[in-house]
Amino acid sequence: MRQFIEDFLEKEASSGVLLIIVTVIALILSNTFLASWYQAFLHIPVVIKIGALSMDKSLYHWVNDGLMVIFFLLIGLEVKREILEGHLSSVSQAALPVIAAIGGMAVPAAFYIFFNKGNPLAMNGWAIPTATDIAFALGILSLLGKRAPVSLKVFLMALAIIDDLGAIVIIAVFYTANLSGTALLVAGVSILVLIAFNYFGVYRKAAYFLVGVVLWVSVLKSGVHATLAGVVLAFTIPLNARDENNEPISPLKEIEHNLHVWVAFLILPLFAFVNAGVNVRQIFLDQLVGPVPMGIFLGLFLGKQLGVFGFSWLAIKLKLAKPLKDANWLQFYGVSVLTGIGFTMSLFILSLAFEDPLQFQFTDKLAILLGSFTSGVVGYLVLKLAKSSKHTDSLFVTLLVTPPAALVF
């Protein structure tokens, strides 16, 4: 049993499988006689009080504003590592995923805006279809095993990380409430202390986390979304340092390694469980084809693949980016379709865009689930087809008015 658990945790697809399981459970609970229990669980009051400082929130809000900070801390650590020594450390390596990510955010947003222009309330959700769920997308890609070239996995991982960074910027700029000057001042001082730690070579992880807690509380009280505290903390943690014996260590890599299992197998599944419960019994077809759900669904399924593939194709043809090794155009298109799996990040942005979960009668959440599911299934089938037949790639490239010699790029 222990070996089985260890093998399960080591598989890339495991996190995605777990997310699917908890999502199905949440849907079952919210659409059966257990719906009242499910709602009661979401609204369990959790109070933390230290002296005059009091934070009273429901479990739902603690997951979104508290535990997701750890998720964004992990994302920040991954981004910093990739920039300093990974696949984003040079212009030539970063060009293609950066350009693809820009297209993958801009085109879905354009789809959503097209359907919802003129409705100020609905327009708050323009960023919902711009995100890619790295766990789901990589999980599905890993199901293909060796049939999917390593270059595709590296590209998808880099794109998803940049995508998450873009989501962070969007949250900071567009989803910030009324600001508290005092809380921002405390947050600013905390950031300066963290920067000083990094500059003077402090390597104790506890020191960073202690100040990080102060930063999180101050950001939570400031009006800026609390998850951004995780990103700021991540960028101040040193990649390379030396301990008291002058031995080289990497606090960043140690924290990233230790957090990965917790985020993948606890925090993200719990987030999915409390956010994916959609009461489909109260949703009718005319509601599902409304502007908001259609903007989200088509933004994820069509906007993502058109943006990622289209921008990448142009970048390669204009020689702004280098092509991937060992991958043909149809395989690249299949990965572009997989980027339409928004799920956790899309649900998270939705929770910021529409504070009232009943605002659009859960059609917005259902659209995310349907868009992500369709992108996952179609992307997987395209990738299987791309491997099984070379003729399909020739036809696909011909349709793109691409010379047959460019089948492998």
N, C-alpha and C positions, 0 to 999 in steps of 0.2 A: 504493500500500500504506500509506504514512504517513497519507494522508487517511482511509483506511478505518479504521485503528487509532484515529485521533483521533475519528472519528464513533462508533466502537464504545464508546470510553470515555465519551463524552458521553451516551449513552443510559441512562436510568434502569434499563431492563430488563437491561442488560448484566451487572451483578453477579449478579442472580438467575439468568440463563442460565448463567454460569460456575459458580455453585454447583451447579446441576443437573448440569452436565457432570462436575465432579470427583466428585460423589456417585455418579453412574453408574459412573465409572471405579473408585472405591473398592469398590463392590458387585461389580463384575466381578472385580477382583483378589482379593477376599476369598472368592469362590465358585468359583475355578478353580484350576488347578495353580500359579498364581502367588501363592496365599494365603500360603505360607511366606515369599516375598520381601516381600510386603506387611507381614507381621508383623515381619520383620527390619528393615524400614525404620522402623517405628514405634518399635522398641526400640534404635535406634542410640544409643550412649552419647555424651553431650556434657558435657564437664567444663570449668568455668570456675574458675580458682584464682588468687587474688591474696593472696600471703603465707599467713597462716593461714586465710583465708577460702576455703572450697571449696564449690562447688555442682556436684554430680554427678547428673544426671538424664537420662532417656531423651528422645529427640526428641519423643515424644508429650507428655511432661510439660513440656518447654520451650515447645511450642506453646501448651498450655493455661495455663501459669503465667507465661509470658514474653510471647509475641507477643500474647496476648489482653489483656494490660495496655494495649497500644497501642489496641486496639479500645475498651476501656472509657475510655481517655483521650479518644478521639474522641466517645464517647457523652456523657461529662462536659462536653466543650466545647459540644456541641450543646444539652444541657440548660441550661447556663448562659446561652448566647446567647438561647435561646428565652425563658427567664425574664426576662432583662434587656430585650430589645427585640423579641422574636418573638411567636409565637402563644400563649405562656403568660405574657405580660407584664401581662395584666389579668385580673381575675376573670371578666369576661364572655366573654373569649376562651378561657380555660382551663377553664371549668366543664364543658362537654360532654366534651372528651377526658379530663379527670381523672375524672369520674364513670364514663365508659365504661371507662376503664382499671381502675378499682377493681372494677367488675363483671366485667371480663375476667380478673381475677386471682382473685377470690373464688369465682366459680361453678365454673371448672375445678378449683380446689383441692378444692371440695366434692365434685365428681364423683369425683376420685381417692380422697379420704378415705372416701367411701361404699363403694367397692370394696375398700379395703385396711385398714379399721379392724380392730383386733385383731391386726395383724401389725406389730410394732415396726420390723422391718427394712425392710419395704416402705413403711412410713409416712415413711421418710426422703425418699422421692421425691415428696412431696405438691406441691412447687413446680414440678415438671417441666412440666406442661401450662399454666403461668400466663404463659409468655412469648410474644411475637410477634416474628417475624423481619422486621425493617423492609425489608431488601433484597429478599427474596422477595415480600413483600406489595405493596410499591410497584412492584416489577418487573412483577407480574401486572396490577396496576391500570393501569400505563402502557401495557400491550399494547392496552388499549381506546382509547388515544389521546384524541381530543376527546370521545368518547362518555361518558367519565367526567368529571363536573364538577370544576373545580379545588378546590372546597370539600371534596369527598370526599378528594382527595389530601392536602390540608392537614390535615384531620381525622385521617386514617390516620397521617400522619407524626407529628403531635403525640401521638396515642395511643400509638404505638410507642415514642416517646422516653420518655413517662411510664412505660410498661410496663417499659422497660429500667431506669429509675430504681427502680421497684419491685423488680425483680430484684436490683439492687445492694443494696438494703436487706435483702432476704431472705437474700442470700449473707452479708452482714455479721452478721446476727443469728442465723441458723439453721445456717450452714455454716462455723463457726469452730471450729478444733481447740484443743488445749491451748495456752495463751498463754505466751510468753516475756517476762518483765518487762524484761529488758535490751534486747531487740529493740524492744519497744513504746516504751521510753524514747527510743531512737535515732529511731524513727519520729515520735514526738511532737516532738522537737527539730527534725527535718526539716520538719515541718508548720509549726512556728512560724517557721522561717527563710523558708519560702515565703510565709507570710502577711506577714512583714516586707517581703519583696521587693515584694509587691503594694502594701502601704501606702505605701512610700517611692518608688513609681513606677518600679521597675526594669522595663525593657522588653526587655532582652536575653533572647532565648529560650534561649540556651545556659545562662544562670544557672539558669533554672527546670529545665531538663533535667538538669543536673549534680546538683542537690539531689534531683531526682526519681528518679534512679538510686539514690541512697542510701536514699531513702524506699522504693523498690521492694524492694531487698535486705533492709532491716530488716523490712518487712511480710511478705516471703516467709519470713523466719526466725522471725517472731513467732507464727505459728499462725493469724493472720487471712489470708484468701485474698489473694494478691498482686495480683489484678486491681483491688482497691479502691484501691491506690496510684495507679492511673491516674485514677480519678475524683477523688480528693483533689487531685492535681496539677492537673487541669483546672480545678477551682473556684478555684484560686489564681492562675491566669494571667489578667492583666487584659484586659478587653474593649476598653477605650480607654486609650491612653497617649500620651506625647509623646517623640520621639527627641531626640538631642543638638541638633538644629536647631529644636527646639520645634514640629516638625511633628506633626500628629495621626496616630497609627498604631493598628492593632488586632492585637496579638500573638495574641490568641485566634483571630480570623478567619483570620489567616495560617497558623497551625498547623493549624486545622481544614481549610482548603483543601488544604494540602500532604499531610495525612494521608489524606484521603478516598480517593484513588486506591489508595494502598498497602493500606489496610484492605479496600476493596471488591474489589481484584483480586489480592491476595496473601495477606493474613492470614486473612480469612474463608474463601477457597477452601482454603487449607492446613489450616485448622481443620476444615473439612468433610471433607477428604480423610482426615485421621488419625482422625476420630471416626465417620464414617458407614459404615465397612466392617463390614457385618453378614453373618455366615455363615448364610444362610437355609437351607442344606442340613441344618443340625442343628436346625431349628425345626419343630415339628409343630403341627397345628391346635389340639390340646388345650392346648398351651403358649401359643399366641397369644391364646386367649380366657381366659387366667388373669387374676387381679385386677389385677396391675401393668400389663400391656399394655392391658387394657380401660380401666383408670382413665386412662391416658395418652391413648389414642386418643379415647375419648369426651369426655375433658376438653378436648382440643384441638378436636375437630370440633363437638361439641354445647355443651360448657361455655363455650367462648369466644364463640360467636355468641349464645347465650342471655344471657350476662353482659353483653356489650357492647351488644347491641341492647336487651335488657330494661331495663337501668339507664338507657340513653340515652332510651328511650321514656318511662319514668317521669319522668326529670329534665325533659324537655321538657313533658310534660303537667302537671307540678307547677310549671312555670315556674321551675325551678332553673337551667335552662340555655337558651340561645337555640338555635333550630333552624338547620340549615345552609341556605345559599342555593343555589338551583338544583338541589336534590337531592330526589328523591321517596323515599318510604319503602322501596320495593323496592330501590332503589340503595343506600340506607343499610344495609339488611339484607345485601345482597351484600358490602359492605365489612366488615360484622360477621363474616361467614363467613370472609373472607380473614384476619382476625386469628387464626384457628386455625392459621395457618402458624407453627409454633414453631421448628422446625429448629435453627439454630445456637445460640440462647439455651437452648432446651430440652435440646439435647445437652450444652451446657456445664454446666447445673444438674445433669443426670444424672451427669456425671463427678464432681461433688462429692457427690451423694447416695449413689451406689453406687461405691465405689472399685475394687471388683473387677469388671472388664468382663464376666466370665462369671457374675456373681451370678444374673442372670435369663436366662442363655443368649441374650443379645442380643435377646430379645423386647421389651425396653424401648426399645432403639434402633429396632427395626423399627416399633414402635407410633408413635414420633415421626415417622418417615418416612411411614407410611401416613396418620396423622392430618393431617400437613402437606399431603401430596399431595391427599387428599380435600378438604380445606378450600380449597386453591388451585383445583382443578377446579370444584367446586360454586360457589364464590364468583364465579369468572369467568363461568360459565354464567348465574348469577342476574343479574349485571351486564349481560350481553349481552341477556338477556330483558327486563330493566327498561328498556332503551333502545329495544327494538324494538316494545314493545307497551304502550300506556297502560292497556289493559283489565286486564292482569295486575296493575298497581299498584292499580287500584280494588278488585279482588278481594282482594288482599293486605291492603289497609287495612281492608276490610270485615271480614275474618277477625279483625283486631285490634280490632274494635269501635271503629273510628275514623271520625269523620264524613267523608264524601266530600270536603268542602271542604278537608280537611287533606292532600290528595294531595301538594302541594308545600309544604315547611315551611321 
